[in-house]
Amino acid sequence: MGKQRVSIMLDGSIIAFFKAKAGERGYQTLINQALHQAMTGEQIESTLRRVIREELHTA
């Protein structure tokens, strides 16, 4: 399914967080990814474990 334009009110701190984290990718892309992870049930714990494994593998 393609992307659809929406208008949504978010806290300023949420926007600031995603803008700071996004870099060149764009904060809306990161928000979309976070929402997709919530929708598909990817828990923070599993994401954290994956990131730690990736970081340990590259170290």
C-alpha positions in Angstrom: 0.0 0.0 0.0 1.3 3.4 -0.9 1.7 6.4 1.4 -1.1 8.7 2.1 -0.9 12.3 3.2 -2.4 13.0 6.6 -2.5 15.9 9.1 -1.8 15.0 12.7 -1.1 16.9 15.9 2.0 15.7 17.8 3.8 17.1 20.8 6.7 19.4 20.0 9.0 17.1 22.0 8.1 14.2 19.7 8.9 16.2 16.6 12.1 17.5 18.1 13.2 14.0 19.0 12.6 12.6 15.5 14.2 15.6 13.8 17.3 15.3 15.9 17.5 11.5 15.3 16.7 11.6 11.6 19.7 13.4 10.1 19.4 13.3 6.3 16.7 10.6 6.1 13.9 12.9 7.3 12.0 12.8 10.5 8.7 11.8 8.8 10.4 8.6 7.6 11.4 7.8 11.1 8.0 8.5 12.5 6.5 6.2 9.8 9.0 3.5 10.7 8.1 3.8 14.4 4.4 3.6 13.7 4.9 0.6 11.4 6.9 -1.2 14.2 4.1 -0.5 16.6 1.5 -1.8 14.2 3.5 -5.0 13.4 4.1 -5.7 17.1 7.9 -5.2 17.1 8.6 -4.5 20.7 11.2 -2.1 22.0 13.0 -5.0 23.7 13.4 -6.9 20.4 14.6 -3.8 18.7 17.1 -3.1 21.4 18.4 -6.6 21.3 18.8 -6.4 17.5 20.7 -3.1 17.7 23.0 -4.5 20.5 23.7 -7.6 18.4 24.5 -5.4 15.3 26.8 -3.1 17.4 28.6 -6.0 19.0 29.0 -7.7 15.6 30.7 -4.6 14.1 32.9 -3.9 17.2 
